[in-house]
Each structure stands twice: as structure tokens, then as C-alpha cells.
């Protein structure tokens, strides 16, 4: 949630340590759909109130978002992401506004708080996928915001990878298309056009004197980034060479592909990585290009068009 403090602050410096440590609840499992109408648990991007990814800035950058905002329309049915024991109520605002309600679910592997929902009950057992409650009227409190459920792990770790669909082993081995690259963008949707230009392959650059030899995959600032295929890492890869806030990236070579992913900070620059494994996080593009559609610059090493390799990628 963007307009109020998180249950706790989570410094960005802990990001790499957290991914390497894998707390007990962060096992290689995936939660069920949380909100009707959002089968992939798509994460809220950025609006005038802020951004919905884990670690997004709060209070002018003095704090970090300790949860993930899963898009959910006001009044929509909410489901349990896993089986467990309910407890609550959970109050976030403590002011009795229209969305100050929620519940905690604790199971054998996970513990999570779901806020800005009204559960059917605050206690007892619930099963994965069972109806949990209703989304509260967020538009009444924050007009124009992207309505969402604030989803926060009890241990304040990042729940993003638990929300995104797993890549089936059969697809990893046989499907030539790449895995989802950014949390919150399961179809690898390509940036359209904004005041800075367009994100599709071959788009004009330098007032038409050049061409875009890459694809810009939409990714919210701070979002988790995944490896599109299995391979070997190398880097760092710089595109600006000026030390700005997004001048970082990495190359992956393997599985018949070679690609550079730029404007991200990888967990590491060397070593093997598997398809769908956490690669790093999106850098704060809005700081460098305010109002741009934040994105990962994805460039084939041979400068060919990578669009067809992206799952249901949208070119122009």
C-alpha cells in the first residue's frame, strides 16, 4: 500500500542476503489466485499514490514498502492463497476508514497478512482457493488509485515469487519461449510509446537517425526480475557509462540464446542460473526518466529481434 507506512521497513541493502538465505516460508511453491479477475496475481504498477512492488519507496524514500500490492477490484471476491489458520482482525490505519480491515493466515509453510479486505471470518481453518472475503472500497478512500490487496509476509520477506505462476518443467525443457522476466508482468508485455519514445524492436531513436535494437519489457521500479532462460551470467553490463541510478545489467548465455538485460541490478554477475530463477531487481528508472514506462531493456547479443522469444510478447 502506498499511502501509509508498512508493517515494517525493509532496507534495500538486505535484498541480496534475503534472496540467498531463503527463509523457511520462501520455498519453491506458489500460491493460489488471491482475487477474482486477477488469475496471475498481477501486481500493481505505479499510480499517483506510488508503486505496488516490494521495496518501493514510501514517505519520500525514507521507508520501503514491506509488502506487495495485488490488483483487486473493489468488491471482488478474495480467496485464500494457501491452507492455514485465520487470525485477526488486522488493522492498518487504526482510524476506522472504509478499508481498515484484514486477516492473517498461518499455515505449515507460510504466514501472510492480507489487508484492505473484509474476511468472512477472522478465526478458524481455511483451505487453499477457498473464498476468504471481499475486497473493500479503496476508491472511496483513495480515488483513482489502482485498487489492490496489500499482501505482507509475517516475516517481512518478499512474497513476489510466491505470487507468480511456476514455470512447468516441461515448458522449461521444451518451450523455446522465455519465462516471465518481471514480477507483475506474466506475459512479458512490451512498453508502448511515451514521451521518451517507444519500446518495440526497431522503434526510432535519435530523431529517426537510429533504430531500437532491443525490446523494452514493462517492469515496475523495484520489482523482482527473473532469468528468461537457463545459462551462464557475465557482467556487469553498462549502457549509459555515466553511473546513473539505472546503469547496471547482466548478460546470460545458454540454451541457444545470448541476451543482455539492462537497467536491473542482478544478485550476482557470474555463475550459472536457471530459467525462472530470481535474477535481481528492477532499478529506479523514474529517478532518471520521470514519467517513462519503467522497463527492462532486453537486447540479443547479435542485435536480432527478441520479441518472438517472449511469452505472448506484444510488438507493434
BELCOR-V840317 format. One record per run of one state. SS is the DSSP state (h for helix, s for strand, l for the rest). FROM is the first residue (numbers start at 0). TO is the last residue. If there is no record, write none. Layout:
BEGIN
ss;from;to
SS;FROM;TO
SS;FROM;TO
END
This chain:
BEGIN
ss;from;to
l;0;10
h;11;20
l;21;33
s;34;34
l;35;36
s;37;37
l;38;41
s;42;42
l;43;44
s;45;46
l;47;48
s;49;50
l;51;55
s;56;57
l;58;61
s;62;63
l;64;66
s;67;70
l;71;75
s;76;78
l;79;82
s;83;86
l;87;100
s;101;105
l;106;109
s;110;114
l;115;115
s;116;118
l;119;122
s;123;125
l;126;129
s;130;134
l;135;136
h;137;140
l;141;146
s;147;152
l;153;158
h;159;162
l;163;167
h;168;173
l;174;176
s;177;177
l;178;180
s;181;181
l;182;183
s;184;184
l;185;188
s;189;189
l;190;191
s;192;193
l;194;195
s;196;197
l;198;202
s;203;204
l;205;208
s;209;210
l;211;213
s;214;217
l;218;222
s;223;225
l;226;229
s;230;233
l;234;247
s;248;253
l;254;255
s;256;261
l;262;262
s;263;265
l;266;269
s;270;272
l;273;276
s;277;281
l;282;283
h;284;287
l;288;293
s;294;299
l;300;305
h;306;308
s;309;309
l;310;315
END
